Amino acid sequence: MTEPDLTQRLCALFATALDLDEVTPDTDFFVAGGHSLSALELSVAVEEAVGVRVRVRDIFDAASPELLAARLAGLAPGAVEPAEPAAPRQRPAAALPGAEVAEATRWLWLERQRGDGASGAYTVPCLLDGEGAVDVDRLAAALGGLVRRHPALRTVFVEAQGEPRALVTDDVPPLEVIDLRGHDQGDARLDALVEERLAVPFDPSTGPLTRTTLFLRADARWSLLLLADHLVCDGRSLEILATQLVAAYADPAAVGPPVDRPAHRSSDQEAALDHWRRVLLPPPAPLPLPVRGPRTQRAGGSTGIAVREIGPDVLRQLTDLGRRHHAGTFVPLAAAVARTLAGITGSTDICLGTPVDRRARLGANDAVGFHIATVPLRLQVRDEASADDLVDQVAQRTVDAVDHSGVAFDTLVAALAPPRSPGRMPFFDVWVALYPRIDTGPCAPGGIALRGGPIPQRVGMFELSFQFVEHADGMRLWLQYDTERYAADTAERMARRLVDEVARLLADPAEPGPEAALTHRAFSGFRFDA
């Protein structure tokens, strides 16, 4: 394939990845709306079309079709092979029930075994407002069809010889319907009923691991509560379910089974581990966060939420800042979190934990399930560095983390063998995640539409978690904190500081950040749930 032909082929692939009608050879993928995860999807599509190994780093460094074509033109085709199945762990000859689970799922299962798996911390919650005159029977039928199409929604997990095994059942959980139309305080009652359902944990060994409740409300309104165990659902799964539910409601035959595509090898496991050794060794020291007492209990048993709004104008500016650095909105937000933590603790070595959606590499773009990897982002946050320098550093670290996310976190920990404290998660102290708003689009005649997203819980997996949730009028920060370790006013001060750091990033990206201002207390050890 000559370079002009390759450029035109890449233009078509860029347009598909960006959901645009067309792009020109000089279109910058990130300026046009791309980010690290959509770049991962594009890299897989280019691999399939061109036959050479493509990383997210390649798209980051050569972000237009013509630049990427020039970068790929000199590479020999045939370098791409489907990912080989992981070698099975050695087992006794006796037959075991069910199927072996993926490494990431195994890690999550083991973590909940070590902690309080019955706390509800492993529930993925989503509340969606519906549009359109909903027919309860049609909605139940559409939902049942989705459960039958996605095996993950019918899976339970049993223990055999100390390891989890996945069993796919024939069970289709019923749709729960609650009529609040005659209730004097329907909205308050809705909130209370949602809280009640959030408090009921799932049992992975018995299932079902999903629950759906339809709330019929006054003035023809209705809401849908989707709850699932994290073992079978992640954040992207919620968007897939909402989109496919709307399609199945309109036409039960419109949504077929997940496409079974071969997984793609992102990098050699040992090469990926070498990357993480360079980044994470020697391990970062625990952050001296302002806890109010010794950590004697597992994190997240009882949490509070400090909330701050990020308006649409600020969100647009964050998006523009991210695009200037070939990234999405997550990158400047993570930079603001890193500055916040540096200011609070006086530390310059900040390591954040975050999820990476690996569906594109796994050949599971439209599949519901647990398809994320936990990766650390290790950053150097120094007073003399400009905001632009910090955002660029976060963008670079994020790209490398996505490219090397094929190593499960427990495999990473076992290989690098950091010192283990009973009160701290290996490598990182604070979790950061961004949840896009779910919006299935305009409501078609006779159909339905769904809009909303995740909702906060009163239990969690981490001691301190910065969760950014997009909504119709901007974005909301949920700073979830362990109430046994942090006073409410401390959490509020951290949330305020985060908003201040966002403003400083945007005010003059070339200016160094401010010096630390929040007095912190003595460090007394950590304990995380994962």
ABEGO torsion letter per residue (X at the ends): XBAAAAAAAAAAAAAAAAGBABBBAABBAAAAGBBAAAAAAAAAAAAAAAGBBBBAAAAAABABAAAAAAAAAABBBGABBBBBBBBBBBBBABBBBEBBBBAAAAAAAAAAAABBAAAGAABBBBBBBBBEBBBAAAAAAAAAAAAAABAAAABBBBBBGGBBBBBBBABBBBBBBBBAAABABAAAAAAAAAAAAAABBBBAAAOBABBBBBBBBBGGBBBBBBBBBAAABBAAAAAAAAAAAAAAAABAAABBBBBBBBBBBABBAAAAAAAAAAAAOBBBBBBBBBBAEBBABBBGABBBBBBBBBBAAAAAAAAAAAAAAGBBAAAAAAAAAAAAAAAAAGBABBBBBBBBBAAAAAGAAABBEBABBBBBBBBBBBAABBAAAAAAAAAAAAAAAAAAAABBAAAAAAAAGBBBBAABBBGBABBBBBBBBBBAEBBBBGBBBBBEEBBBBABBABABBBBBBBBAAEBBBBBBBBAAABBAAAAAAAAAAAAAAAAAAAABAABBBBBBABBBBBBAEBBBBX
